[in-house]
Amino acid sequence: MNIFVIWLVMVIAWNYGFPQASPLEDVVVAVILSFMSNILKKYIKI
């Protein structure tokens, strides 16, 4: 659950930090952040 919250905060930060980004860029960044959160899961055992 904590990893999801971290991912969600990063996606929200992206959307507020880059409001001019296209929807495609938003999806690509969300997918990249999802991969990063999966990597975090391996290192943070909860």
C-alpha angles and dihedrals in degrees: 000000000000091000090054091052090051090050092048093050091050092050091049090048089051092051094049094040095051107028092159092061116119121244089253091056090049091054094046092050092046090053092048091049089049090056089048091052090052089054089050090053089062092055099038110058108199 
